[in-house]
């Protein structure tokens, strides 16, 4: 086996023999030149070996970290760290080229920070290890590999300079053998040819291959063969490229397996699930979304997708925002094998690393059973209420005649009992009328008498009607409307009920000395009304149920059956809108609803 060093000695030995006949100085110069070149190449080669060992240690450590993410211990963990530490220490003592010290210091800092990250990773709960691995560990590993490649590149770039310096030193040495100039020239020419064949050309090939590998061409193999140092360097590069290919293949397989697991999970859901990219194309969907709504992967929502859902998705994409349904708002009706089904869409906007829109996550909740139960419950309540109305009317009339003493006088005890009975009967009558009213609104039988109404007049009448009650309790009632003669399209009777209910609730939960303010603001879709108080507020866990029928807060002691806000909600839905509430316990609540602008004749 002829090593690179032996090749240099063989070429320089002939020159030394000839130059020795000329002068002893020539021999010394040639010998020193040979030694200098040897040391420089050895230092560059050692650096490549150290960096290759650190790359291998990083790959082993990556495998151990991945096993740890799934709860499997790896004996390679500590050994890989020890190997990296050892080679990094050797590299710190082997800095020879310009710019190599800065890269070595950078590699040292990166490795120290990476070890700190590994300590946190090992102590983290298993549930979040895969995400931590993908978001933190992998980028740090990539940074370590890039810095190792940069150090290798610095040393590779220095190799041609070594050969150039060797040629200059050889030429200077040849000048000392003036008497053997002709022979020395011939030998130098032969040496240069051999040097190019043995050293320079292979080194150039290795350098070019290293550049391509650094550029991402991991399928490249260095075409340099031999048993000398350059051959070993080429073999090391090929081994490093193979390790990187295996690492890339492993990552790809992990990604494919993760995608398959995700798809299996989605396929098992009874709800429809789909993910759309920022351009509105479906990237992922389960069979329910594909069969019911035509949301197929690699396609935009087509004709099979209901227009309401297509419009909702387009609106969310343009606004880069999600959509959360309130009650049965936006419910979708589809037919599956002749059977009616109902789905409630929910959209979440997904952001990328830069904060932009990466896509939309769509969940279509199957609420068929819940809707059928709600319709059945509403039907039962409406039927019972209607059946109770007639006997209750007779009972009220009997109590009225009894208290009028048409059929004889009552003693004080009898009169007190009769009054209490009449109050309960009247309260029960109000509850039945509210239930019948809700039933009509839900079924669409309670038609609205729509007409243009002045915003200012509506608010003024509502405030005047409630002002005596507010003054009696010592609560300030004010309204603010900078809209002038702006009008809305609404049913005046129903709207008076909305204002009355909201202002009654605000008064009930606002202590004396408090303030309730009625406001109106105009926007592009109509007029937004709000009733704001600074009372006791509502607990956050109660807000989602606030507009349910018969719902009353656990600590609520005021009279009522919990139907007022439910009727308000149905009235606003019948007007084509809805009602929202925001509340902070101890600071008050704000109820907001919107009405469309008046239709011009």
Number of C-alpha atoms within 10 A of each C-alpha: 7 10 15 20 16 13 17 20 17 13 18 20 17 15 25 26 12 20 27 17 13 19 16 13 14 24 24 15 19 24 19 13 19 20 15 15 20 18 11 17 22 15 18 24 20 18 28 23 19 23 25 22 21 23 22 20 22 21 19 19 22 20 16 19 25 20 13 19 21 12 13 10 13 16 8 16 18 12 14 21 17 13 17 22 17 14 20 21 14 15 22 16 12 18 19 17 15 11 13 21 17 12 17 22 12 15 22 18 13 17 20 13 13 18 13 11 15 17 11 12 21 13 9 13 11 14 11 11 21 17 11 17 19 11 11 15 20 15 12 17 18 12 15 22 20 15 18 23 20 19 24 22 17 18 26 23 15 16 20 17 12 17 19 12 14 19 17 13 18 24 15 14 23 27 16 19 24 13 14 15 16 12 15 23 15 11 18 21 12 13 21 18 13 15 20 15 12 18 23 20 14 22 23 16 16 23 21 14 21 24 14 15 21 15 9 11 14 20 12 15 20 22 13 16 13 17 13 17 17 23 21 16 24 24 20 17 22 21 16 20 22 16 16 20 15 14 16 13 12 13 12 12 12 12 12 12 12 12 13 12 12 12 15 12 11 19 17 11 12 14 19 25 23 23 23 26 18 18 14 18 18 21 17 22 24 23 21 21 22 19 14 17 21 19 29 20 17 14 14 18 22 13 11 13 18 16 13 12 17 17 12 16 23 14 14 17 21 11 11 18 17 18 15 12 12 13 11 13 13 16 20 20 12 15 10 9 6 7 7 10 17 20 21 22 24 17 20 17 21 19 15 9 7 7 8 12 19 18 24 27 20 21 19 22 17 19 17 15 11 11 16 13 12 12 14 12 12 19 14 12 17 18 14 14 19 15 12 13 16 10 11 16 13 11 16 18 13 13 17 15 12 18 19 12 12 9 9 9 12 14 8 9 8 13 15 13 10 17 15 12 15 19 13 13 17 16 15 17 18 14 18 21 15 18 24 21 17 25 21 15 20 17 12 11 10 15 11 16 11 16 13 17 18 16 21 19 13 16 21 16 13 20 20 11 14 16 16 11 14 23 12 9 15 16 20 17 21 14 16 13 16 12 14 10 10 17 23 20 21 21 18 16 11 18 17 15 16 21 22 18 16 21 24 15 14 28 24 13 19 23 16 15 11 18 20 23 18 24 17 20 15 17 10 7 10 17 21 15 21 21 21 22 28 22 24 17 19 20 12 11 8 13 13 11 13 17 23 16 17 15 16 18 12 7 6 9 8 9 7 14 15 17 19 24 20 19 25 24 22 21 25 20 15 18 19 11 15 18 19 14 17 14 20 15 13 12 12 21 23 20 18 19 19 23 20 20 19 18 11 7 3
